[in-house]
Amino acid sequence: MKKPIIAFMYDFDRTLCTRDMQEYSFIPELGVDAATFWQQVAHLAETEHMDHIISYLYHMIKSANAKGLPLRREDFVALGKDVELFPGVTTWFKRMNDLGAELGLEIEHYIISSGLTEIIEGTPIHEEFKKIYACEFHYDEAGNADWPALTVNYTNKTQFLFRINKGVLPMNDDEALNEFLEDRDRRIPFRNMIYIGDGLTDVPCMKLVKVNGGQSIAVYENKERVVDLLTDRRVDFITPANYEAGSELDEICQTILRKMALVDKLVTLNHRQRDQETPKR
């Protein structure tokens, strides 16, 4: 019998790493501070009526070109080595995978982020993810970034939940994504999803997972930023962004996995009984 699949889905910036990923190396190389860079992005988005994510991608290209900085794919990937991960992140995935195996579960990990795929690919954890859904650049004939190839903003993040839910992972496969599929035939039911994010930008995904029977968790360094998410019932849990063994987050997710293993057994039994008692047509 096939093992039930559990999907851990993560934002990246301020969820797995301590800051926005552009702030470790890219923005300092421009010679400006992070606050100034993001103010410029916000001003551009407001004055030009741009999506904020497209605005920051455009501003990255424009600012780097003005400074004469290279914008090749490998340059972005190289920035990943400077990304600072929260405590315990590097060992987190194996611990969750091992517990899943003990419980008869198959664990998969996904990124759904408005950051850059290329920078994430330069971090030591990039191979842990079955799929990374994040912004990407298109590169011209000379290999330089010239246009956004994929943008992931705060609301279109939710489409990736359905891609994971149905098992339609390629971005160019919209037809299969929109085809009707019975809930019981979907690769990863929403009840088997765990979404981990850090704040308001994750709310659409957090709420969608939560109302469909999955679990949503907000991690924090500053608790005040996420308390309302809990009291407004947008997430199930809030916890410090500490992924170490024995941390509150670790204990919460272990408990969730044990619960999901039991629920899946009950759902399987329910389906079996219904199939046996449903008259053949």
Short mmCIF file of the C-alpha atoms (twelve columns), coordinates in Angstrom:
data_MODEL
# 
_entry.id   MODEL 
# 
loop_
_atom_site.group_PDB 
_atom_site.id 
_atom_site.type_symbol 
_atom_site.label_atom_id 
_atom_site.label_alt_id 
_atom_site.label_comp_id 
_atom_site.label_asym_id 
_atom_site.label_seq_id 
_atom_site.Cartn_x 
_atom_site.Cartn_y 
_atom_site.Cartn_z 
_atom_site.pdbx_PDB_model_num 
ATOM 1   C CA . MET A 1   0.000   0.000  0.000   1 
ATOM 2   C CA . LYS A 2   1.255   3.471  -0.860  1 
ATOM 3   C CA . LYS A 3   2.428   5.585  2.028   1 
ATOM 4   C CA . PRO A 4   0.444   8.765  2.715   1 
ATOM 5   C CA . ILE A 5   2.433   11.849 1.718   1 
ATOM 6   C CA . ILE A 6   2.827   14.824 4.036   1 
ATOM 7   C CA . ALA A 7   3.874   18.170 2.536   1 
ATOM 8   C CA . PHE A 8   5.839   20.683 4.579   1 
ATOM 9   C CA . MET A 9   5.608   24.037 2.783   1 
ATOM 10  C CA . TYR A 10  7.800   26.950 3.807   1 
ATOM 11  C CA . ASP A 11  8.186   30.596 3.086   1 
ATOM 12  C CA . PHE A 12  11.918  31.371 3.047   1 
ATOM 13  C CA . ASP A 13  12.760  34.929 4.108   1 
ATOM 14  C CA . ARG A 14  12.358  35.353 7.883   1 
ATOM 15  C CA . THR A 15  11.002  31.813 8.034   1 
ATOM 16  C CA . LEU A 16  14.053  29.656 7.322   1 
ATOM 17  C CA . CYS A 17  16.563  32.516 7.177   1 
ATOM 18  C CA . THR A 18  16.880  35.527 9.450   1 
ATOM 19  C CA . ARG A 19  16.336  38.381 6.949   1 
ATOM 20  C CA . ASP A 20  15.237  39.042 3.391   1 
ATOM 21  C CA . MET A 21  17.772  37.115 1.330   1 
ATOM 22  C CA . GLN A 22  18.806  40.164 -0.730  1 
ATOM 23  C CA . GLU A 23  20.052  41.853 2.449   1 
ATOM 24  C CA . TYR A 24  22.984  39.523 3.133   1 
ATOM 25  C CA . SER A 25  25.169  40.338 0.119   1 
ATOM 26  C CA . PHE A 26  23.297  41.795 -2.841  1 
ATOM 27  C CA . ILE A 27  22.096  45.064 -1.303  1 
ATOM 28  C CA . PRO A 28  25.423  45.794 0.470   1 
ATOM 29  C CA . GLU A 29  27.194  45.387 -2.883  1 
ATOM 30  C CA . LEU A 30  24.996  48.205 -4.215  1 
ATOM 31  C CA . GLY A 31  26.388  50.510 -1.539  1 
ATOM 32  C CA . VAL A 32  23.022  51.234 0.096   1 
ATOM 33  C CA . ASP A 33  21.434  50.021 3.302   1 
ATOM 34  C CA . ALA A 34  18.493  47.630 3.267   1 
ATOM 35  C CA . ALA A 35  15.965  50.214 4.469   1 
ATOM 36  C CA . THR A 36  16.875  52.567 1.607   1 
ATOM 37  C CA . PHE A 37  16.654  49.790 -0.987  1 
ATOM 38  C CA . TRP A 38  13.191  48.678 0.132   1 
ATOM 39  C CA . GLN A 39  11.993  52.288 0.346   1 
ATOM 40  C CA . GLN A 40  13.062  52.739 -3.272  1 
ATOM 41  C CA . VAL A 41  11.188  49.570 -4.212  1 
ATOM 42  C CA . ALA A 42  8.038   50.762 -2.429  1 
ATOM 43  C CA . HIS A 43  8.261   54.197 -4.075  1 
ATOM 44  C CA . LEU A 44  8.664   52.613 -7.504  1 
ATOM 45  C CA . ALA A 45  5.689   50.328 -6.925  1 
ATOM 46  C CA . GLU A 46  3.521   53.244 -5.795  1 
ATOM 47  C CA . THR A 47  4.445   55.751 -8.492  1 
ATOM 48  C CA . GLU A 48  4.394   53.248 -11.367 1 
ATOM 49  C CA . HIS A 49  1.406   51.233 -10.084 1 
ATOM 50  C CA . MET A 50  3.514   48.080 -10.060 1 
ATOM 51  C CA . ASP A 51  3.152   44.857 -8.167  1 
ATOM 52  C CA . HIS A 52  5.600   45.072 -5.257  1 
ATOM 53  C CA . ILE A 53  7.382   41.858 -6.227  1 
ATOM 54  C CA . ILE A 54  7.865   42.896 -9.855  1 
ATOM 55  C CA . SER A 55  9.071   46.242 -8.539  1 
ATOM 56  C CA . TYR A 56  11.832  44.680 -6.439  1 
ATOM 57  C CA . LEU A 57  12.962  42.414 -9.301  1 
ATOM 58  C CA . TYR A 58  13.082  45.376 -11.677 1 
ATOM 59  C CA . HIS A 59  14.945  47.461 -9.107  1 
ATOM 60  C CA . MET A 60  17.507  44.700 -8.597  1 
ATOM 61  C CA . ILE A 61  18.310  44.668 -12.323 1 
ATOM 62  C CA . LYS A 62  18.330  48.454 -12.680 1 
ATOM 63  C CA . SER A 63  20.461  49.046 -9.573  1 
ATOM 64  C CA . ALA A 64  22.983  46.333 -10.432 1 
ATOM 65  C CA . ASN A 65  23.339  47.604 -13.994 1 
ATOM 66  C CA . ALA A 66  23.926  51.130 -12.697 1 
ATOM 67  C CA . LYS A 67  26.687  49.781 -10.440 1 
ATOM 68  C CA . GLY A 68  28.190  47.587 -13.142 1 
ATOM 69  C CA . LEU A 69  27.560  44.443 -11.108 1 
ATOM 70  C CA . PRO A 70  27.228  41.116 -12.969 1 
ATOM 71  C CA . LEU A 71  23.760  39.588 -13.049 1 
ATOM 72  C CA . ARG A 72  24.451  36.065 -14.280 1 
ATOM 73  C CA . ARG A 73  22.589  33.138 -12.813 1 
ATOM 74  C CA . GLU A 74  25.730  31.832 -11.130 1 
ATOM 75  C CA . ASP A 75  26.243  35.231 -9.485  1 
ATOM 76  C CA . PHE A 76  22.857  34.997 -7.795  1 
ATOM 77  C CA . VAL A 77  23.458  31.381 -6.776  1 
ATOM 78  C CA . ALA A 78  26.775  32.428 -5.203  1 
ATOM 79  C CA . LEU A 79  24.879  34.856 -2.944  1 
ATOM 80  C CA . GLY A 80  23.233  31.895 -1.248  1 
ATOM 81  C CA . LYS A 81  26.387  31.024 0.680   1 
ATOM 82  C CA . ASP A 82  25.957  34.177 2.792   1 
ATOM 83  C CA . VAL A 83  22.361  33.455 3.820   1 
ATOM 84  C CA . GLU A 84  22.054  32.928 7.575   1 
ATOM 85  C CA . LEU A 85  19.630  30.168 8.519   1 
ATOM 86  C CA . PHE A 86  17.757  29.948 11.804  1 
ATOM 87  C CA . PRO A 87  19.076  27.527 14.451  1 
ATOM 88  C CA . GLY A 88  18.432  23.879 13.622  1 
ATOM 89  C CA . VAL A 89  17.353  24.381 10.010  1 
ATOM 90  C CA . THR A 90  20.176  22.301 8.521   1 
ATOM 91  C CA . THR A 91  19.194  19.216 10.558  1 
ATOM 92  C CA . TRP A 92  15.438  19.813 10.540  1 
ATOM 93  C CA . PHE A 93  14.596  18.034 7.304   1 
ATOM 94  C CA . LYS A 94  16.266  14.733 8.196   1 
ATOM 95  C CA . ARG A 95  14.593  14.719 11.600  1 
ATOM 96  C CA . MET A 96  11.154  15.219 10.089  1 
ATOM 97  C CA . ASN A 97  11.870  12.660 7.363   1 
ATOM 98  C CA . ASP A 98  13.045  10.091 9.915   1 
ATOM 99  C CA . LEU A 99  9.986   10.565 12.113  1 
ATOM 100 C CA . GLY A 100 7.754   10.296 9.065   1 
ATOM 101 C CA . ALA A 101 9.380   6.992  8.128   1 
ATOM 102 C CA . GLU A 102 8.754   5.673  11.656  1 
ATOM 103 C CA . LEU A 103 5.078   6.615  11.314  1 
ATOM 104 C CA . GLY A 104 4.691   5.111  7.847   1 
ATOM 105 C CA . LEU A 105 4.581   8.518  6.166   1 
ATOM 106 C CA . GLU A 106 6.454   9.929  3.208   1 
ATOM 107 C CA . ILE A 107 7.614   13.486 3.918   1 
ATOM 108 C CA . GLU A 108 8.150   16.081 1.187   1 
ATOM 109 C CA . HIS A 109 9.383   19.660 1.569   1 
ATOM 110 C CA . TYR A 110 8.481   22.627 -0.656  1 
ATOM 111 C CA . ILE A 111 9.402   26.302 -0.815  1 
ATOM 112 C CA . ILE A 112 6.742   28.897 -1.677  1 
ATOM 113 C CA . SER A 113 8.542   32.241 -1.511  1 
ATOM 114 C CA . SER A 114 8.670   35.713 -3.008  1 
ATOM 115 C CA . GLY A 115 12.454  35.516 -2.781  1 
ATOM 116 C CA . LEU A 116 14.767  34.313 -5.550  1 
ATOM 117 C CA . THR A 117 15.062  30.680 -6.583  1 
ATOM 118 C CA . GLU A 118 18.648  31.296 -7.664  1 
ATOM 119 C CA . ILE A 119 19.753  32.496 -4.214  1 
ATOM 120 C CA . ILE A 120 17.912  29.640 -2.494  1 
ATOM 121 C CA . GLU A 121 19.759  27.198 -4.757  1 
ATOM 122 C CA . GLY A 122 23.018  28.546 -3.338  1 
ATOM 123 C CA . THR A 123 22.106  27.674 0.253   1 
ATOM 124 C CA . PRO A 124 23.178  24.389 1.870   1 
ATOM 125 C CA . ILE A 125 19.566  23.196 2.200   1 
ATOM 126 C CA . HIS A 126 18.376  23.584 -1.399  1 
ATOM 127 C CA . GLU A 127 18.514  19.860 -2.151  1 
ATOM 128 C CA . GLU A 128 16.044  19.149 0.651   1 
ATOM 129 C CA . PHE A 129 13.139  20.506 -1.400  1 
ATOM 130 C CA . LYS A 130 11.099  18.526 -3.890  1 
ATOM 131 C CA . LYS A 131 10.182  21.803 -5.595  1 
ATOM 132 C CA . ILE A 132 11.132  25.442 -5.095  1 
ATOM 133 C CA . TYR A 133 8.427   27.921 -6.099  1 
ATOM 134 C CA . ALA A 134 10.005  31.368 -5.957  1 
ATOM 135 C CA . CYS A 135 10.781  34.306 -8.229  1 
ATOM 136 C CA . GLU A 136 13.221  33.692 -11.069 1 
ATOM 137 C CA . PHE A 137 14.927  35.785 -13.718 1 
ATOM 138 C CA . HIS A 138 15.111  35.214 -17.452 1 
ATOM 139 C CA . TYR A 139 18.639  35.553 -18.833 1 
ATOM 140 C CA . ASP A 140 19.617  37.023 -22.208 1 
ATOM 141 C CA . GLU A 141 22.019  35.568 -24.769 1 
ATOM 142 C CA . ALA A 142 24.972  36.911 -22.787 1 
ATOM 143 C CA . GLY A 143 23.701  35.209 -19.630 1 
ATOM 144 C CA . ASN A 144 22.600  38.378 -17.823 1 
ATOM 145 C CA . ALA A 145 19.271  38.767 -16.040 1 
ATOM 146 C CA . ASP A 146 16.965  40.899 -18.151 1 
ATOM 147 C CA . TRP A 147 13.382  40.067 -17.171 1 
ATOM 148 C CA . PRO A 148 11.381  38.254 -14.469 1 
ATOM 149 C CA . ALA A 149 10.663  34.706 -15.652 1 
ATOM 150 C CA . LEU A 150 8.444   33.941 -12.657 1 
ATOM 151 C CA . THR A 151 7.014   36.148 -9.943  1 
ATOM 152 C CA . VAL A 152 5.496   34.864 -6.723  1 
ATOM 153 C CA . ASN A 153 3.490   37.438 -4.809  1 
ATOM 154 C CA . TYR A 154 1.484   37.217 -1.636  1 
ATOM 155 C CA . THR A 155 -1.801  36.105 -3.198  1 
ATOM 156 C CA . ASN A 156 -0.691  34.007 -6.158  1 
ATOM 157 C CA . LYS A 157 1.243   31.856 -3.691  1 
ATOM 158 C CA . THR A 158 -1.995  29.941 -3.199  1 
ATOM 159 C CA . GLN A 159 -1.887  28.410 -6.696  1 
ATOM 160 C CA . PHE A 160 1.158   26.421 -5.610  1 
ATOM 161 C CA . LEU A 161 -0.840  24.794 -2.834  1 
ATOM 162 C CA . PHE A 162 -3.157  23.402 -5.487  1 
ATOM 163 C CA . ARG A 163 -0.222  22.287 -7.636  1 
ATOM 164 C CA . ILE A 164 1.148   20.362 -4.665  1 
ATOM 165 C CA . ASN A 165 -2.331  19.118 -3.765  1 
ATOM 166 C CA . LYS A 166 -2.918  17.670 -7.249  1 
ATOM 167 C CA . GLY A 167 0.679   16.709 -7.990  1 
ATOM 168 C CA . VAL A 168 0.873   19.090 -10.958 1 
ATOM 169 C CA . LEU A 169 4.255   20.644 -10.220 1 
ATOM 170 C CA . PRO A 170 5.479   22.038 -13.603 1 
ATOM 171 C CA . MET A 171 4.679   25.746 -13.913 1 
ATOM 172 C CA . ASN A 172 3.703   25.452 -17.575 1 
ATOM 173 C CA . ASP A 173 1.058   22.771 -16.987 1 
ATOM 174 C CA . ASP A 174 -2.073  24.824 -16.397 1 
ATOM 175 C CA . GLU A 175 -4.436  22.414 -18.141 1 
ATOM 176 C CA . ALA A 176 -3.868  19.555 -15.700 1 
ATOM 177 C CA . LEU A 177 -3.969  21.988 -12.784 1 
ATOM 178 C CA . ASN A 178 -7.471  23.135 -13.718 1 
ATOM 179 C CA . GLU A 179 -8.913  19.727 -14.552 1 
ATOM 180 C CA . PHE A 180 -11.463 18.340 -12.100 1 
ATOM 181 C CA . LEU A 181 -10.066 15.779 -9.685  1 
ATOM 182 C CA . GLU A 182 -11.939 14.135 -6.815  1 
ATOM 183 C CA . ASP A 183 -10.535 15.034 -3.418  1 
ATOM 184 C CA . ARG A 184 -9.711  11.414 -2.600  1 
ATOM 185 C CA . ASP A 185 -7.689  11.104 -5.815  1 
ATOM 186 C CA . ARG A 186 -5.458  14.114 -5.152  1 
ATOM 187 C CA . ARG A 187 -1.819  13.329 -4.469  1 
ATOM 188 C CA . ILE A 188 -1.548  15.266 -1.192  1 
ATOM 189 C CA . PRO A 189 -4.826  16.149 0.560   1 
ATOM 190 C CA . PHE A 190 -4.939  19.522 2.283   1 
ATOM 191 C CA . ARG A 191 -5.316  17.692 5.604   1 
ATOM 192 C CA . ASN A 192 -1.762  16.388 5.012   1 
ATOM 193 C CA . MET A 193 -0.250  19.851 4.556   1 
ATOM 194 C CA . ILE A 194 1.801   21.883 7.031   1 
ATOM 195 C CA . TYR A 195 2.486   25.513 6.088   1 
ATOM 196 C CA . ILE A 196 5.211   27.426 7.939   1 
ATOM 197 C CA . GLY A 197 5.552   31.182 7.390   1 
ATOM 198 C CA . ASP A 198 6.405   34.336 9.272   1 
ATOM 199 C CA . GLY A 199 3.620   36.868 8.914   1 
ATOM 200 C CA . LEU A 200 0.973   38.731 6.950   1 
ATOM 201 C CA . THR A 201 2.447   37.943 3.534   1 
ATOM 202 C CA . ASP A 202 1.742   34.261 4.211   1 
ATOM 203 C CA . VAL A 203 -1.836  34.707 5.392   1 
ATOM 204 C CA . PRO A 204 -3.586  33.585 2.164   1 
ATOM 205 C CA . CYS A 205 -1.666  30.290 2.202   1 
ATOM 206 C CA . MET A 206 -1.937  29.864 5.957   1 
ATOM 207 C CA . LYS A 207 -5.682  30.395 5.940   1 
ATOM 208 C CA . LEU A 208 -6.295  28.171 2.908   1 
ATOM 209 C CA . VAL A 209 -4.378  25.293 4.460   1 
ATOM 210 C CA . LYS A 210 -6.039  25.774 7.850   1 
ATOM 211 C CA . VAL A 211 -9.650  25.900 6.661   1 
ATOM 212 C CA . ASN A 212 -9.114  22.785 4.550   1 
ATOM 213 C CA . GLY A 213 -7.907  20.672 7.451   1 
ATOM 214 C CA . GLY A 214 -4.143  21.203 7.325   1 
ATOM 215 C CA . GLN A 215 -1.968  22.958 9.888   1 
ATOM 216 C CA . SER A 216 -0.522  26.476 9.662   1 
ATOM 217 C CA . ILE A 217 2.316   27.737 11.830  1 
ATOM 218 C CA . ALA A 218 3.713   31.262 12.143  1 
ATOM 219 C CA . VAL A 219 7.332   31.440 13.307  1 
ATOM 220 C CA . TYR A 220 8.767   34.590 14.811  1 
ATOM 221 C CA . GLU A 221 11.672  36.476 16.281  1 
ATOM 222 C CA . ASN A 222 9.307   39.228 17.453  1 
ATOM 223 C CA . LYS A 223 6.166   37.648 18.902  1 
ATOM 224 C CA . GLU A 224 4.101   40.833 18.571  1 
ATOM 225 C CA . ARG A 225 4.170   40.471 14.776  1 
ATOM 226 C CA . VAL A 226 2.233   37.194 14.811  1 
ATOM 227 C CA . VAL A 227 -0.036  37.210 17.872  1 
ATOM 228 C CA . ASP A 228 -2.955  38.599 15.858  1 
ATOM 229 C CA . LEU A 229 -2.627  35.728 13.391  1 
ATOM 230 C CA . LEU A 230 -3.338  33.324 16.235  1 
ATOM 231 C CA . THR A 231 -6.102  35.283 17.952  1 
ATOM 232 C CA . ASP A 232 -7.800  35.955 14.597  1 
ATOM 233 C CA . ARG A 233 -7.648  32.199 13.876  1 
ATOM 234 C CA . ARG A 234 -5.574  32.571 10.749  1 
ATOM 235 C CA . VAL A 235 -2.957  30.108 12.018  1 
ATOM 236 C CA . ASP A 236 -3.052  27.130 14.353  1 
ATOM 237 C CA . PHE A 237 0.193   27.855 16.201  1 
ATOM 238 C CA . ILE A 238 2.826   30.543 16.740  1 
ATOM 239 C CA . THR A 239 6.322   29.650 17.883  1 
ATOM 240 C CA . PRO A 240 9.885   31.024 17.886  1 
ATOM 241 C CA . ALA A 241 11.851  30.419 14.675  1 
ATOM 242 C CA . ASN A 242 13.994  27.731 16.276  1 
ATOM 243 C CA . TYR A 243 14.190  24.456 14.356  1 
ATOM 244 C CA . GLU A 244 16.482  22.645 16.795  1 
ATOM 245 C CA . ALA A 245 15.606  19.247 18.249  1 
ATOM 246 C CA . GLY A 246 13.441  19.701 21.340  1 
ATOM 247 C CA . SER A 247 12.310  23.216 20.391  1 
ATOM 248 C CA . GLU A 248 8.651   24.171 20.568  1 
ATOM 249 C CA . LEU A 249 8.413   24.093 16.771  1 
ATOM 250 C CA . ASP A 250 9.995   20.639 16.709  1 
ATOM 251 C CA . GLU A 251 7.523   19.320 19.282  1 
ATOM 252 C CA . ILE A 252 4.534   20.883 17.512  1 
ATOM 253 C CA . CYS A 253 5.458   19.343 14.170  1 
ATOM 254 C CA . GLN A 254 6.178   15.938 15.694  1 
ATOM 255 C CA . THR A 255 2.714   15.986 17.271  1 
ATOM 256 C CA . ILE A 256 1.125   17.087 13.993  1 
ATOM 257 C CA . LEU A 257 2.807   14.235 12.103  1 
ATOM 258 C CA . ARG A 258 1.555   11.691 14.629  1 
ATOM 259 C CA . LYS A 259 -1.949  13.124 14.338  1 
ATOM 260 C CA . MET A 260 -1.826  13.090 10.528  1 
ATOM 261 C CA . ALA A 261 -0.716  9.445  10.517  1 
ATOM 262 C CA . LEU A 262 -3.724  8.483  12.659  1 
ATOM 263 C CA . VAL A 263 -6.184  10.594 10.670  1 
ATOM 264 C CA . ASP A 264 -4.985  9.049  7.423   1 
ATOM 265 C CA . LYS A 265 -5.662  5.556  8.797   1 
ATOM 266 C CA . LEU A 266 -9.200  6.589  9.739   1 
ATOM 267 C CA . VAL A 267 -9.831  8.195  6.345   1 
ATOM 268 C CA . THR A 268 -8.541  5.077  4.579   1 
ATOM 269 C CA . LEU A 269 -10.858 2.901  6.673   1 
ATOM 270 C CA . ASN A 270 -13.798 5.202  5.920   1 
ATOM 271 C CA . HIS A 271 -13.122 5.035  2.182   1 
ATOM 272 C CA . ARG A 272 -12.817 1.240  2.305   1 
ATOM 273 C CA . GLN A 273 -16.141 0.848  4.097   1 
ATOM 274 C CA . ARG A 274 -17.905 3.260  1.763   1 
ATOM 275 C CA . ASP A 275 -16.544 1.455  -1.276  1 
ATOM 276 C CA . GLN A 276 -17.730 -1.887 0.111   1 
ATOM 277 C CA . GLU A 277 -21.221 -0.628 0.897   1 
ATOM 278 C CA . THR A 278 -21.802 1.480  -2.205  1 
ATOM 279 C CA . PRO A 279 -23.994 -0.446 -4.678  1 
ATOM 280 C CA . LYS A 280 -22.207 -1.277 -7.899  1 
ATOM 281 C CA . ARG A 281 -23.686 0.587  -10.869 1 
# 
